Amino acid sequence: MISYDGKILKFFDEANDTWYHGDFNNQTVNKEAIKSIKVTDGRLIEALYILKEKTAFQFQNIINENDDAETHDCLAQAIAYKDVIFG
């Protein structure tokens, strides 16, 4: 198994509703809306438990190696927010 211990996960702060600046064709990221978290093996294990409880289907996709972008989006939410908000 790959270790994610010490990796940095960047995500948008859910409390900041201005994630981008500019119009649709010329957007830049609002750097104040970006948060980061250091992923530890413990945090990953906790996220897997959250995934199993909140979205068992996505958890099974990881176990069965049938995971996709949606699966990893849910996993990233579980790591960052300790919840699956959109899944």
N, C-alpha and C positions, 0 to 999 in steps of 0.2 A: 504494500500500500504506500502511496506517495504521502510524504509528510508535508503539511502546510504550515507547520510550526514556524512562527516568525515572519510569515508573509504578511504584507499589508493589503487590506481590502479597502478600496475607496468607494464611497457611496454618497448619495445625496441625503442631506438632513431633511427628514420628513416635516420638520417644523418650518422650514424655509420654503416658501412657495414660489420664489423667484430663482429658478435653477439656471435660466439662461438670460442673457442680455441681448438686446437688438431685435430686429424684425426677423421674420421667418427665413429670409434668404441670407442674412448676415448675422448669425447667432454666435455668441461666445459664452462659454460657461461662466457662471457666477462662482468664482472661487470661494466665496464665503459660504456657499451652500454645500461645499464638499467636505465631508468628514472622512476620517480614516480610522481603522481599527487594526490592531495587531492580532492576527489570527494565531491562536495557540491550538495545540492538539486537543486540549481540554475544551476550548470554545467550540471546536469542530464537533467533538463528540456530543456536547450539549445541543448543538444545532441539529445533529442527526436525530436526537431524541425528540426535539421540537417538530422536525419534519415528519417523523413517524406518527406523532400525535395529531398534527394539524392537517397534513396532506399525505396520508398513508400511500396513496397511489404514486406520488413522486418519490417517496422513500423506497418503494418496491422497484421503481425504475433504476435507482442507484444500485440496489442489491442485485438486480437482474442484468446490470450493465446495458440498460435500455434508456439511458439518460440523454437528455437533450438540453437546449438552451433554457427552456421553461423550468426544467428540473433544477438546473444550477442557479437560476434566478431565485427560486424558492429557497434553495440552500443558502444563498448569499443573504437573503432577507433574514433567515433564521440566525445566521451568524451576526449580522449587523444590528438587527432590531430585537432579537430573541423572540421573534414572532414571524408568521407568514401572513403578510397583509394582503398581497396580491398573489393569488395562486390558484 
